[in-house]
């Protein structure tokens, strides 16, 4: 069993897969398959074959594959917030917290030993490639009412409070923070597939370049001299 679990919105699942071996296997194999095949080609039938089980067993955990994608991405946002908490817990000023936060957002995602049922590297690739499919849908309003975006909103709220802590007169903290989070994944996507649309490059230092870009975007926008 994992060392840690996250308390996710109950509408994301029929049964929380974090708490059973089968559920963890479903999550582990879902991440691997979606990363390999893409969300469009991913099916519960293929997942059941991968885990040597039945589609019925998968449906005992998730209503459909769209809800499963929501779960994976919701778990990712909770994990990212957890990582940010680790790197900011001993910092006192909002500015220091924002700089540490940007570093966590931009850094290369690696395996986390606290969660042996998820490949965080592959999950990050899924977020980069498939995130838009969770909200660019006809059912987005109903999904929102059910709280499926609560993980993303929680993270945005936390970072927005630090933005206000740095500049209490700034009028657009929520807009800025979600722009930074979405920009981070878009720039990696562009670096991988549409390099002429980004300046971070696709070399080994691209995460450092992304960090520099996000810091510039953040601090220039809230009108702060980051070297003060």
Secondary structure, 3 states (H helix, E strand, C coil): CCCCCCCCCHHHCCCCHHHCHHHHHHHHHHHHHHHHHCCCCCCHHHHHHHCCCCHHHHHCCCCCHHHHHHHHHHHHHHHHHHHHHHHHCCCCCHHHHHHHHHHHHHCCCCCCCCCCCCCHHHHHHHHHHHHHHHCCCCCHHHHHHCCCCHHHHHHHHHHHHHHHHHCCCCCCHHHHHHHHHHHHHHHHHHHHHCHHHCCCCCCCCHHHHHHHHHHHHHHHHCCCCCCC
